[in-house]
């Protein structure tokens, strides 16, 4: 049973946002900045975001050369250009808005590891540099000549470097967003699992600790639960995809730093605190990973461990200290989904594993849609 005070003061808002990940908080922030006199509530079922916002690898990236070449097989040049432009803008804007120190941003650059089977992607380097030059102001991708200094195995035939990528701490970025929410007096309830959204009455029902259903009434609703959007709004082109990340024990005198991608971006690794962070491998076991459940796929773990031994560090031992998974959202298109369900309810998400780059701008687009 709700108290008189709870009913009077805590149940009514102008906007209720479902999901406190990157898109949800971005939507709340942008909406409040556009409409400072209106009240905003964000509800999140977990203590921390439930999907991937604080569980990703911390890559501020927009696409490796091999990934872009692969995208051009499935999408038009205009679509790929637009998507990379949006990712680039998102990374620039979060650095500008929150400051690089707040998210521990480091402009390390990124590398694409090219093996024998992928050498043909180098034929497209000049074409893709020409395509993206208007976005970046100069060539994005260049060949590295000092491959041996990285300590990789001979399986690495070529390294393609791009100076525009960087690393950040996903949880620090989240803390910066939460701080901005506090400054704007945005209300956030965690541990608030949404059981139902009535899009006709604009009412969001949250299951409480005591198993009662708490109805939050609002003028507008933004559904920002990304991989879990179909739980509340069935029929969307959104499919969950689990991603695994592993972190090694400390490796003294690690020879390199930066972001590294393999296999069209499916495998990725970076340095963090003198350790190796390694993730991905979904595409080798894709059907098993279209799940909203957390957990570790033993086959993917073995696959990544073998990559580490055979490619990344063939001359030295690696012991793995921790592992986890997060849930991303995918669909037929790599473009985020931002659309109305009805005049008062809209959805935003489906970031395709690019939440750091796309989350901020997706929230801005959704807030603009709801502010019309």
Protein Blocks (a to p, Z undefined) as FASTA:
>chain_A
ZZfklmmmmmgcfbdcehjbfklmmmmmmmmmmmmmbccddddfbfbdfklmmmcgoiac
ebdfklmmmmmmmmcfklmmmmmmmmmmmmmmmmmmnopklnopacebpaddddfklmmm
mmmmmmmmmmmmmmnopafbdcdfklmlnopafklmbdcddfkbccddfklmmmmmmmmm
mmnopacdehiacfbdcfknopacdddfkopacddddfbdcdfehjmmmmmmghiacddd
ddddddddddehiabecdddeehhlaccddeehiacdeejklmmmmmmmcfbecddfklm
mmmmmmmmmmmmmmbccddfbdcdddddddfbfbdcdddfblmbccdejjnopammmmmm
mmmmmmmmmmZZ
